């Protein structure tokens, strides 16, 4: 099984459990909606942070690849 599928399943399970816990809690509807809103914002912030990390990582690898390619082209022109 692919590790990304495991991580995705784990995150989905955590989110489902949190939502189920909030919805089944004996709070008033207004409090429950506020909890859901805050949990959603936290989850969105988490995803945004991970996406930014991924974007930086891919950008760095692209820049390194471009730099290495330019070096190889320069070396081949010298030969």
Secondary structure, DSSP 8 states (H G I E B T S, - for coil): --HHHHHHHHHHHHHHHHHHHHHHSS--HHHHHHHHHHHHHHHHHHHHHHHHHHHHHHHHHHHHHHHHHHHHHHHHHH-
